[in-house]
Amino acid sequence: MKNRGLTLVEVMVSTLIIALVAGAVFKLYSTLMRGVNRSYYRVLAWEQAKREMEALKTFQNNSADFAALRGLKALPQPVRIFPNCSVASPPGALNRLCVSFNNLPESSCAVYVQPMLLQSGSEAADLLKVEVVVNYRAGTQDVVGEDRNLDGNFAPGPPPAGEDRNADGRMSSPVSLVDLLLDRTQ
């Protein structure tokens, strides 16, 4: 009876194949975990944008609050909302917008307000277009959105001096909600 063992070359080749497969599996796992991490933080950012928009919708039921919101269209920069309002708070009644960012600590939020135009070209007094934009850091990864340093201040112009990467003159992010708000007190 012949002894059918493996030669040293066969053992080394099979070990090399197993090592290559294991390396590929670990690389795939690492890439998948990074994707899961990004998705997790994007969901948190969407939840934050929804909370901000819901807070803005309460302004429809109070004429003074709605007037304060309408007054934002004259500002050159958007209203900036910071985590726990630690850096700055919006003026007057708008300080209610500072909802907690506990789930998304490294983030900034901006609110843009635009009047809706009628067919005649005049502004509708009771209808506003409101956009909530959330920029955030996905864990230890890069910042998502144009506010690269997450300070809420938007530096116009192209990088490196400014933060306007798409040259639209406003802070942009993949996490952006737009809604129409109607003054319900009239």
VMD Tcl script that draws the C-alpha trace (Angstrom):
set ca {
  {0.00 0.00 0.00}
  {1.29 3.40 -1.01}
  {1.49 6.26 1.49}
  {-0.52 9.12 -0.02}
  {0.69 12.18 1.89}
  {0.97 15.76 0.73}
  {4.23 17.19 -0.41}
  {5.61 20.36 1.09}
  {4.83 22.28 -2.13}
  {1.19 21.19 -2.05}
  {0.84 22.23 1.60}
  {2.41 25.67 0.89}
  {0.19 26.27 -2.16}
  {-2.96 25.33 -0.24}
  {-1.91 27.57 2.69}
  {-1.33 30.47 0.29}
  {-4.78 29.97 -1.26}
  {-6.45 29.88 2.16}
  {-4.56 33.03 3.22}
  {-5.62 34.89 0.05}
  {-9.27 33.89 0.52}
  {-9.19 34.86 4.21}
  {-7.62 38.24 3.35}
  {-10.31 38.91 0.75}
  {-13.06 37.98 3.23}
  {-11.63 40.33 5.89}
  {-11.33 43.16 3.35}
  {-14.93 42.60 2.26}
  {-16.08 42.59 5.88}
  {-14.24 45.85 6.56}
  {-15.78 47.51 3.49}
  {-19.26 46.30 4.43}
  {-18.92 47.57 8.00}
  {-17.84 51.00 6.70}
  {-20.97 51.06 4.52}
  {-23.18 50.07 7.44}
  {-21.57 52.81 9.54}
  {-22.24 55.45 6.84}
  {-25.85 54.28 6.52}
  {-26.33 54.44 10.29}
  {-25.17 58.07 10.46}
  {-27.20 59.02 7.38}
  {-30.34 57.65 9.06}
  {-29.52 59.70 12.18}
  {-29.08 62.80 10.00}
  {-32.45 62.21 8.28}
  {-34.10 61.81 11.67}
  {-32.53 65.09 12.78}
  {-33.75 66.87 9.64}
  {-37.27 65.50 10.22}
  {-37.23 66.71 13.86}
  {-36.15 70.18 12.71}
  {-38.87 70.29 10.05}
  {-41.51 69.18 12.57}
  {-40.36 71.95 14.92}
  {-40.70 74.44 12.05}
  {-44.22 73.21 11.29}
  {-45.36 74.36 14.73}
  {-44.69 77.92 13.54}
  {-47.74 77.67 11.26}
  {-50.10 77.91 14.22}
  {-48.84 81.19 15.70}
  {-48.82 84.38 13.64}
  {-45.87 85.91 15.56}
  {-43.78 82.77 15.06}
  {-44.68 82.65 11.37}
  {-43.73 86.34 11.00}
  {-40.37 85.59 12.63}
  {-39.88 82.72 10.21}
  {-40.87 84.95 7.27}
  {-38.27 87.49 8.47}
  {-35.49 84.95 7.88}
  {-35.72 85.37 4.10}
  {-33.93 88.71 4.46}
  {-30.89 87.16 6.14}
  {-27.80 86.66 3.94}
  {-26.90 83.41 5.74}
  {-29.30 80.64 6.77}
  {-30.33 80.25 10.39}
  {-27.65 78.04 11.88}
  {-28.60 75.44 14.41}
  {-25.87 73.85 16.48}
  {-25.73 70.81 18.71}
  {-27.62 71.72 21.89}
  {-27.44 75.43 20.87}
  {-23.97 75.59 22.41}
  {-22.43 77.92 19.83}
  {-25.30 80.25 18.91}
  {-29.04 80.29 19.02}
  {-31.47 81.70 16.45}
  {-33.21 84.98 17.25}
  {-36.48 85.27 19.18}
  {-39.05 82.53 18.84}
  {-36.70 80.61 16.57}
  {-34.65 79.39 19.54}
  {-37.19 76.55 19.80}
  {-35.49 75.07 16.74}
  {-32.50 74.03 18.79}
  {-33.49 70.44 19.27}
  {-30.98 68.06 20.75}
  {-28.38 66.55 18.48}
  {-27.40 63.92 21.04}
  {-27.56 61.09 18.51}
  {-25.54 63.06 15.97}
  {-23.04 65.16 17.96}
  {-20.73 66.11 15.10}
  {-23.17 67.91 12.85}
  {-24.53 71.27 11.80}
  {-27.96 72.19 10.57}
  {-29.06 75.13 8.44}
  {-32.56 76.38 7.69}
  {-33.24 78.29 4.47}
  {-36.50 80.21 4.08}
  {-37.80 81.50 0.74}
  {-41.10 83.16 -0.04}
  {-43.29 81.44 -2.59}
  {-43.94 83.53 -5.68}
  {-47.37 83.87 -7.21}
  {-47.93 83.77 -10.97}
  {-48.00 87.56 -10.93}
  {-44.45 87.56 -9.56}
  {-45.41 88.91 -6.13}
  {-44.70 87.07 -2.89}
  {-47.39 84.99 -1.21}
  {-47.77 86.43 2.30}
  {-48.91 83.18 3.88}
  {-46.77 80.55 2.16}
  {-43.04 79.86 2.68}
  {-40.66 77.31 1.22}
  {-38.44 75.99 4.03}
  {-35.36 73.81 3.56}
  {-33.53 72.01 6.37}
  {-29.96 70.97 5.51}
  {-27.94 68.70 7.82}
  {-24.17 68.24 7.45}
  {-22.57 65.56 9.61}
  {-19.51 63.43 10.26}
  {-20.13 59.74 9.61}
  {-18.33 58.30 12.64}
  {-14.61 58.86 12.21}
  {-14.97 59.28 8.46}
  {-15.21 62.38 6.30}
  {-17.83 65.07 6.69}
  {-20.94 64.59 4.55}
  {-22.11 67.91 3.10}
  {-20.45 71.21 2.31}
  {-19.94 72.49 5.87}
  {-16.52 70.82 6.08}
  {-15.64 72.07 9.57}
  {-19.21 71.69 10.94}
  {-19.24 75.20 12.38}
  {-22.49 76.19 10.66}
  {-20.84 79.12 8.89}
  {-20.91 78.75 5.15}
  {-17.85 80.21 3.44}
  {-18.90 81.06 -0.14}
  {-16.58 80.35 -3.04}
  {-14.84 77.24 -4.26}
  {-12.37 75.30 -2.08}
  {-9.84 75.75 -0.57}
  {-10.89 79.27 0.50}
  {-14.62 78.50 0.53}
  {-16.87 75.52 1.14}
  {-19.18 75.83 -1.87}
  {-18.15 72.69 -3.78}
  {-21.07 72.75 -6.22}
  {-21.10 76.56 -6.72}
  {-24.79 77.02 -5.93}
  {-24.20 79.74 -3.32}
  {-25.74 77.80 -0.44}
  {-24.87 75.01 1.98}
  {-25.70 71.66 0.40}
  {-25.86 68.13 1.74}
  {-27.36 64.81 0.66}
  {-29.57 65.19 3.75}
  {-31.94 68.00 2.86}
  {-35.70 68.30 3.45}
  {-37.92 70.85 1.70}
  {-41.49 71.63 2.69}
  {-44.06 74.39 2.22}
  {-45.36 76.07 5.36}
  {-48.69 77.87 5.39}
  {-49.66 80.53 7.92}
  {-52.70 78.80 9.47}
  {-53.65 81.73 11.70}
  {-55.17 83.81 8.88}
}
mol new
graphics top color blue
foreach p $ca { graphics top sphere $p radius 0.5 }
foreach p [lrange $ca 0 end-1] q [lrange $ca 1 end] { graphics top cylinder $p $q radius 0.2 }
display resetview
